Amino acid sequence: MDDSFKHQGWRCQMVQNLRNRGIADERVLHAMQEVPRHLFLETMLDYMAYEDRALPIKCGQTISQPSTVAFQSALLDAQPEMKVLEVGTGSGYQTAVLCAMGLRVFTIERQKELYDVTKNRLKQMKYRAKTFLGDGYKGLPEYGPFDRIIITCGAPEVPEELVRQLKTSGVMVIPVGGEHQEMIRIVKMGDGPDDILEQRYGDCKFVPMLGKLDYGGR
Ligand code: SAH
């Protein structure tokens, strides 16, 4: 499948809708204008790719809806060349948007099947993210500290280890909660794990961030 005029037209409309909903970050809007979201979905979902809805991907997971991707990306308040850690690669769409914003992206996925498919997809599409199979709760200490961290699954609480891997004045955007979550933006003010500023941005709904216990302790 390619990026036809029809898809490009739908994408312009999607970006216009994001503007109308108050997304004003031009770097985010430009990136979302560039990245062909339909190529991150099964072909049969192609016609819904530019509607503002989450859609199923492999392993019972979902690709976040465009307004959520735009909102989280804008909350990151990132500058080009910054080092960003993403937890929950999924389809790779959010990863690609971050790459298109000029960021250096490190992304972790814990489901092998998704990891394999998405790693190839991103490579074929020439997005230069570094992909990892592993547990996002652990982060990537050997590649940190990061300027920005974005979590794209609902975490029961803010993972301390990830705060540790954030640079001072770094920002983390994370949905926190159980079945429903609240979007939280954390600014790391100093060295201590408690030296953080928390800003709240309302309710949201993500698939859960799974830990060891969800897999029977394996
Ligand atoms: N950013 C993705 C959203 C995918 S849904 C996209 O745009 O498509 C969230 C993803 O988080 C799922 O793929 C799920 O497998 C993954 N996930 C859940 N818990 C995780 C963990 N502890 N570590 C890494 N990935 C995790």
Boltz pocket constraint, residues with backbone or C-beta under 6 A from the ligand:
constraints:
  - pocket:
      binder: B
      contacts: [[A, 57], [A, 61], [A, 62], [A, 63], [A, 64], [A, 87], [A, 88], [A, 89], [A, 90], [A, 91], [A, 92], [A, 93], [A, 94], [A, 95], [A, 108], [A, 109], [A, 110], [A, 111], [A, 114], [A, 134], [A, 135], [A, 136], [A, 137], [A, 152], [A, 153], [A, 207], [A, 208], [A, 209], [A, 210], [A, 211]]
      max_distance: 6.0
